[in-house]
Amino acid sequence: MEKKIRVAVLGYGNIGRAAEQAVKAAPDMQLAGVFHHDDCLDCVEADVMLVCTPTREVQKFVTVLAARGVCTVDSFDIHGQIWNLRSAMDAVCRTNQTVSIISAGWDPGSDSVVRALLLALAPKGLTYTNFGPGRSMGHTVAAKAIAGVKNALSMTIPLGTGIHRRMVYVELEDGADFKTVEAAILRDDYFAHDETHVIAVDSVDALNNVAHGVNLVRNGVSGETHNQRFEFNMAINNPALTGQVMVSCARAAMRLKERGDYGARTMIELAPIDLLPGSTENLVKALV
Amino acid sequence: MEKKIRVAVLGYGNIGRAAEQAVKAAPDMQLAGVFHHDDCLDCVEADVMLVCTPTREVQKFVTVLAARGVCTVDSFDIHGQIWNLRSAMDAVCRTNQTVSIISAGWDPGSDSVVRALLLALAPKGLTYTNFGPGRSMGHTVAAKAIAGVKNALSMTIPLGTGIHRRMVYVELEDGADFKTVEAAILRDDYFAHDETHVIAVDSVDALNNVAHGVNLVRNGVSGETHNQRFEFNMAINNPALTGQVMVSCARAAMRLKERGDYGARTMIELAPIDLLPGSTENLVKALV
């Protein structure tokens, strides 16, 4: 029996709890602890840390952990800043001979893998990623961070061809001014680029549902042949999928580290077989 | 401007012609020749050879080419024999410091990548791969190889939950006995495991259409959360997609060889980014 991978979880919100469950369900892993944001990370005894903090706190934690030689996995989800995070972490990881898998969720994450694969299958053409309807965790966290917001829910509504509406339901703090809150949300980088509607409600809890989905479509050209059509659909529990993706990427991080292949990677830079437990022989026989 | 990858094509049936078109459309490749089965392969001046021969002739050619240090890509499609081919080619490639990508089509091939990814997203559950309706190239070639068959077309009909019917349309040689041909087809390993109907027709050409498709579905469990639903659909020109996949894998073969990462690989063992032209930075920014 091979030694199990010791996987710890940092952050205990929706994703942290789901990640813990996925670690426990993995045949080749053992849970090495659950940490909270303000815990001292010097006492971490783990091969891989799943960093399940809000996106804007990710870089601080993964940098500290990588500097200590711990592999990390995060689901950093601000698309325009992913390359910067990868560059910074790549340097830290190479210096400290470790591996960091970044932006490992479903988008960015497994959807990115599907987009890369479809581009290889039909190099010319258009891909549209249509999200929802569903709760965006990143946008919900961003809305909750606005002054005057007691609780929030940001729903993503697909309008087709990759265009989305954001429906932001907010429960205000006592005395908060709705117009001020609305303006702050509309200015936030998470919301500034989409049609966004802010709606005050009495109870966000009464609306919450972590279901989400995607409809990713490509119509493209293979060689000289047009009208090659591809479609990927999901209807999923959002934190459960994100936690599971992080756990599968923890496995890949360990495989890369064992090969001496140090650095930071996004999911399109990982071979899918490295996400899975078992031998190359068994996986090739079962899946190819 | 980087030096272009010199890619040659061996075999000039449906897939060979499509592969030639995809090489010509690739911005980072140049066509290094089209070879026929009986050409002398000693004169090949190419970085990568796309071996587009019938499946049962693949191993002979890729072995000879790899022994000469040429990278190869094939779309060997007998699922039960893929691991044996990989094992044999892995040894030849490591000895000769080259790379062979095997079973690089859409199934085996890109569908295998989707199956691996979905298993990583929801480790427990069932995946069903439903093919067609469409012409199976592997089965059509197998039927054409039967004595007494002048021309053939094998259609794959999905019956759901991964069960398929084979409709085999045969045009007989003068004097061939239908019952003898039918029995030989039903005994062939390509057909022995599925419900198969053999039908004599006057003209196979009148029926031919290279359209094909897949509906790949998984309902599984992420962590402790059930009912995670995924679906991948394609409606494609079959040889055009196969040729394109082979060309994208030629690029991956060169990347691996340049890194000194020699051996044989199936597509689930490749990082999707290696299938694509361009820098890591540009691809991460565009796709992740």
Interface residues (C-beta under 8 A of the other chain):
Chain A: A18 A19 Q21 A22 K24 A25 A26 H79 I82 W83 R86 S103 W106 P108 S110 S112 V113 V114 R115 A116 L117 L119 A120 L121 A122 P123 K124 V221 S222 G223 E224 T225 N227 Q228 R229 F230 E231 F232 N233 M234 A235 I236 N237 A240 L241 G243 Q244 V245 V247 S248 T266 M267 I268 E269 L270 A271 P272 I273 L275 L276 T280 E281 L283 V284 K285 L287 V288
Chain B: A18 A19 Q21 A22 K24 A25 A26 H79 I82 W83 R86 S103 W106 P108 S110 S112 V113 V114 R115 A116 L117 L119 A120 L121 A122 P123 K124 V221 S222 G223 E224 T225 N227 Q228 R229 F230 E231 F232 N233 M234 A235 I236 N237 A240 L241 G243 Q244 V245 V247 S248 T266 M267 I268 E269 L270 A271 P272 I273 L275 L276 T280 E281 L283 V284 K285 L287 V288
